[in-house]
């Protein structure tokens, strides 16, 4: 049996094949690339100093207000200058994931938001993103699909949520799911929205599902567990983005467990954004004990200064998860992806072989029953 120190080593964790289901493209942009694109395209930045730019974008300690956590995205979004720069930042985001041994990635985009910085069309955003991820797939051993969703700033005069959905449906060769919110950035749950907005998002959810796109719904991150129930009941969510507030409501927990609806947990993001006070207070362990299906994700790796490997290290070192539990979490993510079953089965077999080889090399005698 290998020692816990060996299992906990960064090199071993990085060697594990990984799946990520909740990573935003805009939150994955390299700050050096932002600086370079801005310089080459005469884009005004808050500072002309790269070090100063990093200080503005990287969240190094928990912020007191959630919107403060999101503020750097308004700087990073300046990279979406045209189709070429969009392809570049996508390629690099996938490259970074691949170098962390992510084998399957569902990359989240908000094409209306990305388009708004330099008045791009939705088509320019989609085509740039798909060009970039295809180039990365050709070079690296990684499979990438997209989760598209409307911008939450529905009152702004930008591409509307219905436009985003209809355009997404034209790129279904890479768009495998649609993302919606069930709470505002202030934590107001779906049922407390005004009637027109509720109808619009319920219709979007219905249209997406009828068109073959499963739904991942942001809920239970900032406000109450009610938004998670709203996501399931009114939007027919297949997965929940975050969902950590579920632990506060036995009825919501019961629903998640019975329906086997996975949560996309983002530990470092939850702490850095201030929605959880500290790692020790993160509810992931409670959710795990209750039997909720959990997956581990980075959310916005550039903002949080993390990789999926680092998240795994936090799980083992700080949150005291075992190697067997981590392995289960990885296979949870694989099972919860919006892949077609044939591709999922192929990846599952590949992961099983890789884990068997790694465990053999390290003389790990753990046995994992899925």
TORKOL-4160 file (C-alpha; in steps of 0.2 Angstrom, whole numbers, padded with zeros to 4 digits, m for minus):
370
<pt num="1" X="0000" Y="0000" Z="0000"/>
<pt num="2" X="0007" Y="0017" Z="m0005"/>
<pt num="3" X="0008" Y="0030" Z="0009"/>
<pt num="4" X="m0004" Y="0044" Z="0010"/>
<pt num="5" X="0010" Y="0056" Z="0006"/>
<pt num="6" X="0013" Y="0048" Z="m0011"/>
<pt num="7" X="m0005" Y="0048" Z="m0016"/>
<pt num="8" X="m0006" Y="0066" Z="m0010"/>
<pt num="9" X="0009" Y="0071" Z="m0021"/>
<pt num="10" X="0006" Y="0084" Z="m0034"/>
<pt num="11" X="0015" Y="0074" Z="m0047"/>
<pt num="12" X="0003" Y="0059" Z="m0044"/>
<pt num="13" X="m0012" Y="0070" Z="m0044"/>
<pt num="14" X="m0007" Y="0078" Z="m0060"/>
<pt num="15" X="m0005" Y="0062" Z="m0068"/>
<pt num="16" X="m0023" Y="0057" Z="m0065"/>
<pt num="17" X="m0034" Y="0058" Z="m0080"/>
<pt num="18" X="m0047" Y="0071" Z="m0077"/>
<pt num="19" X="m0065" Y="0077" Z="m0082"/>
<pt num="20" X="m0071" Y="0095" Z="m0080"/>
<pt num="21" X="m0089" Y="0101" Z="m0082"/>
<pt num="22" X="m0089" Y="0118" Z="m0075"/>
<pt num="23" X="m0075" Y="0130" Z="m0082"/>
<pt num="24" X="m0079" Y="0146" Z="m0090"/>
<pt num="25" X="m0069" Y="0152" Z="m0105"/>
<pt num="26" X="m0068" Y="0170" Z="m0100"/>
<pt num="27" X="m0062" Y="0165" Z="m0083"/>
<pt num="28" X="m0048" Y="0154" Z="m0091"/>
<pt num="29" X="m0039" Y="0168" Z="m0101"/>
<pt num="30" X="m0021" Y="0170" Z="m0098"/>
<pt num="31" X="m0017" Y="0187" Z="m0091"/>
<pt num="32" X="m0001" Y="0188" Z="m0102"/>
<pt num="33" X="m0012" Y="0185" Z="m0117"/>
<pt num="34" X="m0024" Y="0199" Z="m0113"/>
<pt num="35" X="m0010" Y="0211" Z="m0111"/>
<pt num="36" X="m0003" Y="0205" Z="m0128"/>
<pt num="37" X="m0020" Y="0206" Z="m0137"/>
<pt num="38" X="m0023" Y="0224" Z="m0130"/>
<pt num="39" X="m0006" Y="0230" Z="m0135"/>
<pt num="40" X="m0008" Y="0223" Z="m0153"/>
<pt num="41" X="m0025" Y="0230" Z="m0155"/>
<pt num="42" X="m0024" Y="0247" Z="m0146"/>
<pt num="43" X="m0036" Y="0241" Z="m0133"/>
<pt num="44" X="m0037" Y="0252" Z="m0117"/>
<pt num="45" X="m0033" Y="0243" Z="m0101"/>
<pt num="46" X="m0035" Y="0249" Z="m0083"/>
<pt num="47" X="m0016" Y="0249" Z="m0082"/>
<pt num="48" X="m0001" Y="0248" Z="m0094"/>
<pt num="49" X="0009" Y="0237" Z="m0082"/>
<pt num="50" X="0007" Y="0218" Z="m0083"/>
<pt num="51" X="0011" Y="0216" Z="m0064"/>
<pt num="52" X="m0003" Y="0228" Z="m0060"/>
<pt num="53" X="m0015" Y="0219" Z="m0072"/>
<pt num="54" X="m0012" Y="0203" Z="m0063"/>
<pt num="55" X="m0016" Y="0212" Z="m0046"/>
<pt num="56" X="m0033" Y="0218" Z="m0054"/>
<pt num="57" X="m0038" Y="0201" Z="m0060"/>
<pt num="58" X="m0031" Y="0188" Z="m0048"/>
<pt num="59" X="m0042" Y="0185" Z="m0033"/>
<pt num="60" X="m0029" Y="0181" Z="m0020"/>
<pt num="61" X="m0040" Y="0182" Z="m0004"/>
<pt num="62" X="m0059" Y="0181" Z="m0002"/>
<pt num="63" X="m0069" Y="0196" Z="m0007"/>
<pt num="64" X="m0083" Y="0204" Z="0003"/>
<pt num="65" X="m0095" Y="0206" Z="m0011"/>
<pt num="66" X="m0099" Y="0193" Z="m0024"/>
<pt num="67" X="m0100" Y="0205" Z="m0038"/>
<pt num="68" X="m0082" Y="0210" Z="m0034"/>
<pt num="69" X="m0077" Y="0192" Z="m0038"/>
<pt num="70" X="m0085" Y="0194" Z="m0055"/>
<pt num="71" X="m0077" Y="0211" Z="m0059"/>
<pt num="72" X="m0061" Y="0205" Z="m0067"/>
<pt num="73" X="m0071" Y="0197" Z="m0081"/>
<pt num="74" X="m0075" Y="0214" Z="m0088"/>
<pt num="75" X="m0056" Y="0216" Z="m0091"/>
<pt num="76" X="m0053" Y="0198" Z="m0097"/>
<pt num="77" X="m0067" Y="0200" Z="m0109"/>
<pt num="78" X="m0058" Y="0213" Z="m0119"/>
<pt num="79" X="m0048" Y="0199" Z="m0127"/>
<pt num="80" X="m0064" Y="0195" Z="m0138"/>
<pt num="81" X="m0058" Y="0208" Z="m0151"/>
<pt num="82" X="m0062" Y="0197" Z="m0166"/>
<pt num="83" X="m0063" Y="0179" Z="m0172"/>
<pt num="84" X="m0044" Y="0177" Z="m0172"/>
<pt num="85" X="m0042" Y="0183" Z="m0154"/>
<pt num="86" X="m0057" Y="0172" Z="m0149"/>
<pt num="87" X="m0049" Y="0157" Z="m0157"/>
<pt num="88" X="m0032" Y="0161" Z="m0148"/>
<pt num="89" X="m0039" Y="0162" Z="m0130"/>
<pt num="90" X="m0049" Y="0147" Z="m0133"/>
<pt num="91" X="m0035" Y="0137" Z="m0139"/>
<pt num="92" X="m0024" Y="0142" Z="m0124"/>
<pt num="93" X="m0038" Y="0138" Z="m0112"/>
<pt num="94" X="m0039" Y="0121" Z="m0119"/>
<pt num="95" X="m0021" Y="0119" Z="m0119"/>
<pt num="96" X="m0019" Y="0123" Z="m0101"/>
<pt num="97" X="m0033" Y="0110" Z="m0097"/>
<pt num="98" X="m0024" Y="0097" Z="m0107"/>
<pt num="99" X="m0007" Y="0100" Z="m0099"/>
<pt num="100" X="m0016" Y="0097" Z="m0082"/>
<pt num="101" X="m0021" Y="0080" Z="m0089"/>
<pt num="102" X="m0040" Y="0085" Z="m0092"/>
<pt num="103" X="m0046" Y="0072" Z="m0105"/>
<pt num="104" X="m0064" Y="0078" Z="m0106"/>
<pt num="105" X="m0069" Y="0096" Z="m0104"/>
<pt num="106" X="m0086" Y="0105" Z="m0106"/>
<pt num="107" X="m0081" Y="0123" Z="m0108"/>
<pt num="108" X="m0094" Y="0136" Z="m0103"/>
<pt num="109" X="m0096" Y="0151" Z="m0114"/>
<pt num="110" X="m0108" Y="0166" Z="m0113"/>
<pt num="111" X="m0108" Y="0171" Z="m0132"/>
<pt num="112" X="m0118" Y="0187" Z="m0129"/>
<pt num="113" X="m0107" Y="0193" Z="m0116"/>
<pt num="114" X="m0091" Y="0189" Z="m0125"/>
<pt num="115" X="m0098" Y="0197" Z="m0141"/>
<pt num="116" X="m0103" Y="0213" Z="m0131"/>
<pt num="117" X="m0085" Y="0219" Z="m0129"/>
<pt num="118" X="m0081" Y="0223" Z="m0147"/>
<pt num="119" X="m0098" Y="0222" Z="m0155"/>
<pt num="120" X="m0096" Y="0204" Z="m0162"/>
<pt num="121" X="m0109" Y="0194" Z="m0170"/>
<pt num="122" X="m0114" Y="0178" Z="m0160"/>
<pt num="123" X="m0108" Y="0168" Z="m0176"/>
<pt num="124" X="m0091" Y="0176" Z="m0174"/>
<pt num="125" X="m0089" Y="0171" Z="m0156"/>
<pt num="126" X="m0095" Y="0153" Z="m0159"/>
<pt num="127" X="m0084" Y="0151" Z="m0175"/>
<pt num="128" X="m0069" Y="0158" Z="m0166"/>
<pt num="129" X="m0071" Y="0147" Z="m0151"/>
<pt num="130" X="m0074" Y="0131" Z="m0161"/>
<pt num="131" X="m0059" Y="0135" Z="m0172"/>
<pt num="132" X="m0048" Y="0137" Z="m0156"/>
<pt num="133" X="m0054" Y="0121" Z="m0147"/>
<pt num="134" X="m0052" Y="0111" Z="m0163"/>
<pt num="135" X="m0034" Y="0116" Z="m0165"/>
<pt num="136" X="m0031" Y="0112" Z="m0147"/>
<pt num="137" X="m0040" Y="0095" Z="m0149"/>
<pt num="138" X="m0029" Y="0091" Z="m0164"/>
<pt num="139" X="m0013" Y="0094" Z="m0154"/>
<pt num="140" X="m0017" Y="0087" Z="m0137"/>
<pt num="141" X="m0026" Y="0072" Z="m0130"/>
<pt num="142" X="m0042" Y="0080" Z="m0125"/>
<pt num="143" X="m0060" Y="0080" Z="m0130"/>
<pt num="144" X="m0069" Y="0097" Z="m0128"/>
<pt num="145" X="m0087" Y="0101" Z="m0130"/>
<pt num="146" X="m0096" Y="0118" Z="m0126"/>
<pt num="147" X="m0110" Y="0123" Z="m0114"/>
<pt num="148" X="m0117" Y="0139" Z="m0121"/>
<pt num="149" X="m0129" Y="0151" Z="m0111"/>
<pt num="150" X="m0137" Y="0168" Z="m0112"/>
<pt num="151" X="m0129" Y="0183" Z="m0102"/>
<pt num="152" X="m0137" Y="0186" Z="m0086"/>
<pt num="153" X="m0138" Y="0204" Z="m0089"/>
<pt num="154" X="m0155" Y="0202" Z="m0098"/>
<pt num="155" X="m0159" Y="0221" Z="m0097"/>
<pt num="156" X="m0144" Y="0226" Z="m0108"/>
<pt num="157" X="m0146" Y="0229" Z="m0126"/>
<pt num="158" X="m0136" Y="0215" Z="m0132"/>
<pt num="159" X="m0140" Y="0198" Z="m0140"/>
<pt num="160" X="m0155" Y="0191" Z="m0132"/>
<pt num="161" X="m0157" Y="0175" Z="m0123"/>
<pt num="162" X="m0168" Y="0167" Z="m0137"/>
<pt num="163" X="m0155" Y="0173" Z="m0150"/>
<pt num="164" X="m0141" Y="0164" Z="m0140"/>
<pt num="165" X="m0151" Y="0148" Z="m0139"/>
<pt num="166" X="m0156" Y="0148" Z="m0158"/>
<pt num="167" X="m0138" Y="0151" Z="m0163"/>
<pt num="168" X="m0132" Y="0138" Z="m0151"/>
<pt num="169" X="m0143" Y="0125" Z="m0159"/>
<pt num="170" X="m0134" Y="0129" Z="m0176"/>
<pt num="171" X="m0117" Y="0123" Z="m0168"/>
<pt num="172" X="m0123" Y="0107" Z="m0160"/>
<pt num="173" X="m0108" Y="0098" Z="m0167"/>
<pt num="174" X="m0099" Y="0106" Z="m0152"/>
<pt num="175" X="m0113" Y="0113" Z="m0141"/>
<pt num="176" X="m0119" Y="0099" Z="m0130"/>
<pt num="177" X="m0128" Y="0108" Z="m0117"/>
<pt num="178" X="m0136" Y="0124" Z="m0112"/>
<pt num="179" X="m0133" Y="0134" Z="m0096"/>
<pt num="180" X="m0146" Y="0145" Z="m0087"/>
<pt num="181" X="m0147" Y="0153" Z="m0070"/>
<pt num="182" X="m0160" Y="0150" Z="m0057"/>
<pt num="183" X="m0154" Y="0164" Z="m0046"/>
<pt num="184" X="m0148" Y="0181" Z="m0049"/>
<pt num="185" X="m0130" Y="0187" Z="m0044"/>
<pt num="186" X="m0138" Y="0194" Z="m0028"/>
<pt num="187" X="m0145" Y="0177" Z="m0024"/>
<pt num="188" X="m0164" Y="0180" Z="m0028"/>
<pt num="189" X="m0171" Y="0163" Z="m0033"/>
<pt num="190" X="m0181" Y="0160" Z="m0049"/>
<pt num="191" X="m0198" Y="0160" Z="m0041"/>
<pt num="192" X="m0196" Y="0178" Z="m0035"/>
<pt num="193" X="m0191" Y="0185" Z="m0052"/>
<pt num="194" X="m0204" Y="0195" Z="m0061"/>
<pt num="195" X="m0217" Y="0185" Z="m0071"/>
<pt num="196" X="m0210" Y="0190" Z="m0088"/>
<pt num="197" X="m0193" Y="0185" Z="m0084"/>
<pt num="198" X="m0198" Y="0168" Z="m0077"/>
<pt num="199" X="m0208" Y="0164" Z="m0093"/>
<pt num="200" X="m0194" Y="0169" Z="m0104"/>
<pt num="201" X="m0182" Y="0157" Z="m0095"/>
<pt num="202" X="m0194" Y="0143" Z="m0093"/>
<pt num="203" X="m0198" Y="0144" Z="m0112"/>
<pt num="204" X="m0179" Y="0144" Z="m0115"/>
<pt num="205" X="m0177" Y="0129" Z="m0105"/>
<pt num="206" X="m0191" Y="0120" Z="m0113"/>
<pt num="207" X="m0185" Y="0124" Z="m0131"/>
<pt num="208" X="m0167" Y="0118" Z="m0127"/>
<pt num="209" X="m0173" Y="0102" Z="m0120"/>
<pt num="210" X="m0185" Y="0099" Z="m0134"/>
<pt num="211" X="m0170" Y="0102" Z="m0146"/>
<pt num="212" X="m0159" Y="0089" Z="m0138"/>
<pt num="213" X="m0149" Y="0101" Z="m0127"/>
<pt num="214" X="m0148" Y="0095" Z="m0108"/>
<pt num="215" X="m0147" Y="0109" Z="m0095"/>
<pt num="216" X="m0135" Y="0114" Z="m0082"/>
<pt num="217" X="m0142" Y="0127" Z="m0071"/>
<pt num="218" X="m0132" Y="0139" Z="m0059"/>
<pt num="219" X="m0141" Y="0138" Z="m0043"/>
<pt num="220" X="m0138" Y="0137" Z="m0024"/>
<pt num="221" X="m0122" Y="0147" Z="m0025"/>
<pt num="222" X="m0126" Y="0163" Z="m0017"/>
<pt num="223" X="m0143" Y="0163" Z="m0010"/>
<pt num="224" X="m0154" Y="0149" Z="m0003"/>
<pt num="225" X="m0157" Y="0131" Z="m0008"/>
<pt num="226" X="m0174" Y="0136" Z="m0015"/>
<pt num="227" X="m0165" Y="0141" Z="m0031"/>
<pt num="228" X="m0159" Y="0123" Z="m0033"/>
<pt num="229" X="m0177" Y="0116" Z="m0031"/>
<pt num="230" X="m0183" Y="0130" Z="m0044"/>
<pt num="231" X="m0169" Y="0124" Z="m0056"/>
<pt num="232" X="m0176" Y="0106" Z="m0055"/>
<pt num="233" X="m0194" Y="0109" Z="m0054"/>
<pt num="234" X="m0197" Y="0124" Z="m0066"/>
<pt num="235" X="m0182" Y="0123" Z="m0077"/>
<pt num="236" X="m0179" Y="0104" Z="m0078"/>
<pt num="237" X="m0161" Y="0105" Z="m0074"/>
<pt num="238" X="m0150" Y="0089" Z="m0078"/>
<pt num="239" X="m0135" Y="0096" Z="m0068"/>
<pt num="240" X="m0133" Y="0110" Z="m0055"/>
<pt num="241" X="m0119" Y="0123" Z="m0056"/>
<pt num="242" X="m0113" Y="0125" Z="m0038"/>
<pt num="243" X="m0128" Y="0120" Z="m0028"/>
<pt num="244" X="m0119" Y="0121" Z="m0011"/>
<pt num="245" X="m0134" Y="0129" Z="m0002"/>
<pt num="246" X="m0143" Y="0113" Z="m0005"/>
<pt num="247" X="m0135" Y="0106" Z="0011"/>
<pt num="248" X="m0147" Y="0118" Z="0021"/>
<pt num="249" X="m0163" Y="0111" Z="0015"/>
<pt num="250" X="m0167" Y="0092" Z="0018"/>
<pt num="251" X="m0181" Y="0093" Z="0005"/>
<pt num="252" X="m0169" Y="0099" Z="m0008"/>
<pt num="253" X="m0156" Y="0086" Z="m0003"/>
<pt num="254" X="m0169" Y="0072" Z="m0004"/>
<pt num="255" X="m0173" Y="0078" Z="m0022"/>
<pt num="256" X="m0155" Y="0079" Z="m0028"/>
<pt num="257" X="m0152" Y="0061" Z="m0021"/>
<pt num="258" X="m0167" Y="0053" Z="m0028"/>
<pt num="259" X="m0166" Y="0061" Z="m0045"/>
<pt num="260" X="m0147" Y="0058" Z="m0045"/>
<pt num="261" X="m0144" Y="0076" Z="m0051"/>
<pt num="262" X="m0125" Y="0080" Z="m0051"/>
<pt num="263" X="m0118" Y="0096" Z="m0043"/>
<pt num="264" X="m0104" Y="0105" Z="m0051"/>
<pt num="265" X="m0094" Y="0110" Z="m0036"/>
<pt num="266" X="m0080" Y="0123" Z="m0037"/>
<pt num="267" X="m0071" Y="0124" Z="m0020"/>
<pt num="268" X="m0058" Y="0137" Z="m0022"/>
<pt num="269" X="m0071" Y="0148" Z="m0032"/>
<pt num="270" X="m0083" Y="0147" Z="m0018"/>
<pt num="271" X="m0070" Y="0152" Z="m0005"/>
<pt num="272" X="m0062" Y="0166" Z="m0016"/>
<pt num="273" X="m0080" Y="0173" Z="m0020"/>
<pt num="274" X="m0084" Y="0174" Z="m0002"/>
<pt num="275" X="m0100" Y="0163" Z="m0003"/>
<pt num="276" X="m0091" Y="0151" Z="0009"/>
<pt num="277" X="m0081" Y="0159" Z="0023"/>
<pt num="278" X="m0066" Y="0146" Z="0023"/>
<pt num="279" X="m0061" Y="0129" Z="0016"/>
<pt num="280" X="m0066" Y="0121" Z="0033"/>
<pt num="281" X="m0084" Y="0128" Z="0031"/>
<pt num="282" X="m0086" Y="0122" Z="0014"/>
<pt num="283" X="m0101" Y="0110" Z="0014"/>
<pt num="284" X="m0094" Y="0097" Z="0001"/>
<pt num="285" X="m0090" Y="0084" Z="0014"/>
<pt num="286" X="m0108" Y="0085" Z="0021"/>
<pt num="287" X="m0115" Y="0084" Z="0003"/>
<pt num="288" X="m0104" Y="0069" Z="0000"/>
<pt num="289" X="m0110" Y="0060" Z="0016"/>
<pt num="290" X="m0128" Y="0063" Z="0011"/>
<pt num="291" X="m0125" Y="0054" Z="m0005"/>
<pt num="292" X="m0127" Y="0068" Z="m0017"/>
<pt num="293" X="m0118" Y="0066" Z="m0034"/>
<pt num="294" X="m0103" Y="0078" Z="m0034"/>
<pt num="295" X="m0091" Y="0083" Z="m0047"/>
<pt num="296" X="m0075" Y="0094" Z="m0044"/>
<pt num="297" X="m0072" Y="0109" Z="m0055"/>
<pt num="298" X="m0062" Y="0125" Z="m0056"/>
<pt num="299" X="m0075" Y="0138" Z="m0062"/>
<pt num="300" X="m0063" Y="0152" Z="m0066"/>
<pt num="301" X="m0045" Y="0146" Z="m0065"/>
<pt num="302" X="m0037" Y="0163" Z="m0070"/>
<pt num="303" X="m0046" Y="0172" Z="m0056"/>
<pt num="304" X="m0043" Y="0159" Z="m0043"/>
<pt num="305" X="m0025" Y="0155" Z="m0048"/>
<pt num="306" X="m0029" Y="0136" Z="m0048"/>
<pt num="307" X="m0029" Y="0120" Z="m0059"/>
<pt num="308" X="m0040" Y="0105" Z="m0057"/>
<pt num="309" X="m0024" Y="0096" Z="m0050"/>
<pt num="310" X="m0023" Y="0109" Z="m0036"/>
<pt num="311" X="m0042" Y="0107" Z="m0032"/>
<pt num="312" X="m0038" Y="0088" Z="m0030"/>
<pt num="313" X="m0024" Y="0093" Z="m0018"/>
<pt num="314" X="m0036" Y="0103" Z="m0008"/>
<pt num="315" X="m0048" Y="0089" Z="m0007"/>
<pt num="316" X="m0035" Y="0077" Z="0000"/>
<pt num="317" X="m0025" Y="0089" Z="0011"/>
<pt num="318" X="m0037" Y="0101" Z="0018"/>
<pt num="319" X="m0054" Y="0092" Z="0016"/>
<pt num="320" X="m0047" Y="0075" Z="0021"/>
<pt num="321" X="m0055" Y="0066" Z="0006"/>
<pt num="322" X="m0047" Y="0049" Z="0003"/>
<pt num="323" X="m0039" Y="0043" Z="m0013"/>
<pt num="324" X="m0054" Y="0031" Z="m0016"/>
<pt num="325" X="m0066" Y="0046" Z="m0014"/>
<pt num="326" X="m0056" Y="0056" Z="m0026"/>
<pt num="327" X="m0057" Y="0043" Z="m0039"/>
<pt num="328" X="m0076" Y="0041" Z="m0037"/>
<pt num="329" X="m0077" Y="0060" Z="m0039"/>
<pt num="330" X="m0068" Y="0059" Z="m0055"/>
<pt num="331" X="m0079" Y="0045" Z="m0062"/>
<pt num="332" X="m0094" Y="0054" Z="m0056"/>
<pt num="333" X="m0089" Y="0069" Z="m0068"/>
<pt num="334" X="m0086" Y="0057" Z="m0082"/>
<pt num="335" X="m0103" Y="0049" Z="m0079"/>
<pt num="336" X="m0111" Y="0066" Z="m0078"/>
<pt num="337" X="m0105" Y="0073" Z="m0094"/>
<pt num="338" X="m0116" Y="0077" Z="m0108"/>
<pt num="339" X="m0107" Y="0066" Z="m0120"/>
<pt num="340" X="m0115" Y="0053" Z="m0131"/>
<pt num="341" X="m0115" Y="0036" Z="m0123"/>
<pt num="342" X="m0103" Y="0028" Z="m0135"/>
<pt num="343" X="m0090" Y="0041" Z="m0132"/>
<pt num="344" X="m0093" Y="0040" Z="m0113"/>
<pt num="345" X="m0090" Y="0021" Z="m0113"/>
<pt num="346" X="m0074" Y="0024" Z="m0123"/>
<pt num="347" X="m0068" Y="0037" Z="m0110"/>
<pt num="348" X="m0073" Y="0026" Z="m0096"/>
<pt num="349" X="m0063" Y="0011" Z="m0102"/>
<pt num="350" X="m0048" Y="0023" Z="m0105"/>
<pt num="351" X="m0049" Y="0030" Z="m0088"/>
<pt num="352" X="m0050" Y="0012" Z="m0080"/>
<pt num="353" X="m0034" Y="0007" Z="m0089"/>
<pt num="354" X="m0025" Y="0023" Z="m0084"/>
<pt num="355" X="m0030" Y="0021" Z="m0066"/>
<pt num="356" X="m0025" Y="0003" Z="m0066"/>
<pt num="357" X="m0008" Y="0007" Z="m0073"/>
<pt num="358" X="m0005" Y="0021" Z="m0061"/>
<pt num="359" X="m0010" Y="0011" Z="m0046"/>
<pt num="360" X="0000" Y="m0003" Z="m0051"/>
<pt num="361" X="0016" Y="0008" Z="m0053"/>
<pt num="362" X="0013" Y="0015" Z="m0036"/>
<pt num="363" X="0008" Y="m0002" Z="m0028"/>
<pt num="364" X="m0009" Y="0005" Z="m0023"/>
<pt num="365" X="m0020" Y="m0010" Z="m0018"/>
<pt num="366" X="m0036" Y="0000" Z="m0017"/>
<pt num="367" X="m0051" Y="m0007" Z="m0026"/>
<pt num="368" X="m0065" Y="0004" Z="m0033"/>
<pt num="369" X="m0082" Y="m0002" Z="m0036"/>
<pt num="370" X="m0093" Y="0010" Z="m0047"/>
